Amino acid sequence: MSADTAIMPIPGPVDPVPVPRAVKPRADGRTELVGLPKDAIRAAFESAGLEPRQAKLRAKQVWHWIYNRGVSDFAAMSDIAKPQRGWFAERFVISRPEVVEAQVSSDGTRKWLLKTHDGHDFEMVFIPDADRGTLCVSSQVGCTLNCRFCHTGTMQLVRNLEAAEIVGQVMLARDALGEWPSQPEGRMLTNIVMMGMGEPLYNFDNVRDALKIVMDGDGLGLSRRRITLSTSGVVPMMARAGEEIGVNLAVSLHAVTKEIRDEIVPLNRKYGIEQLLEACAAYPGANNARRITFEYVMLKDKNDSDEHARELVRLIRRYRLPAKVNLIPFNPWPGAPYECSTGERIKAFSNIVFEAGISAPVRTPRGRDIDAACGQLKTAAERKRRSREAA
């Protein structure tokens, strides 16, 4: 963290809503175009001196170059006159987050440590499978919450990521996978999950604006059915997310009793399980074809008993939820307060849920040979930095 940047103040241990905090302007004074809606790009061009019809035409051309061709240099925009390309380059920028470190696992999982233009690290992960490729995208630097099983939860929130930095992650992955020009068929990157660092619903506007560009048929062109937003249970924002973004919903449930969820997901003290499940039942667009995913990390002797599995089934039935349950073997880190449940225990838990007619697959651990659990690569990089400074 740079010396001139204070940690964002967090007003309480239970409901730490982030305080809006201005991002440092770019040092070169140029305007970032990534993350801006089409109309905002047109308005920016007008404000810089283009007459309205010209601004509208150039905005359409530049949008196409950015999101269909993956171009980040105005000099490559061949349908814009050379002198005008220079004019744009002086005033505007098309950037990606800076890559600090990239790792590739033996199973094909890729992980990037990225840096914002004002010097803050965050992470992104790409997980390839036989029939899909999923990009795990971050929404904040650090996190507002302090879920005890989550490594990112041990970090303080520095700031929200801007829409440009969220869209930029998708574009950077496309760069790495060689997926420009943009095309709907044959992509490796087919799915996006907002499950990286941060709580997306505490950065609502930027997440919404970024995902609108990702879903725009003239933008990055991913279907809303292939995008999932994960929340720890920010109940007041869930209906709004369904109405204004409309992507699939995943909920970090992880426990079925107040006592245990209060411990491992402290936000539960503010918005309890009943409130959360009522909000799930009311989520716009949820049905048997678009089920809500409940994420459930398996913690040894904490939340993994047969009784817990039966209570999970009871709750899903009580609220008549179109649901599936993702059982996640805990990926420990040094100093973690929990251990992963045994394979036998996870299988027994899964069987109880399956036998009740609810899908309960066990997520295959990926990237264990790299720092793949969210937040681990950032921590490892900070450790290395500190040891270099101390040397």
Buried (B, 14 or more C-beta within 10 A) or exposed (E): BEEEBEEBEBEEEBBBEBEEEEBBEEEEEBBBBBBBBBEBBBBBBBEBEBEEEBBBBBBEEBBBBBBBEBBBEBEEBEEBEEEBBEBBBEBBBBBBBBBBBBBBBEBEBBBBBBBBBBBBBBBBBBBBEEEEBBBBBBBBBBBBBBBBBBBBBBBBBBBBBBBBBBBBBBBBBBBBBEBBEBEEEEBBBBBBBBBBBBBBBBBBEBBBBBBBBBBBEEBBBBEBEBBBBBBBBBBEBBEBBBEBBBBBBBBBBBBBBEEBBBBBBBBBBBBBBEBBBEBBBEBBBBEEEBBBBBBBBBBBEBBBBEEBBBBBBEBBEEBEBBBBBBBBBBBBBEEBEBEBBEEEBBEBBBEBBBEBEBEBEBEEBBBBEBBBBBBBBBBBBBEEEEEEEEE
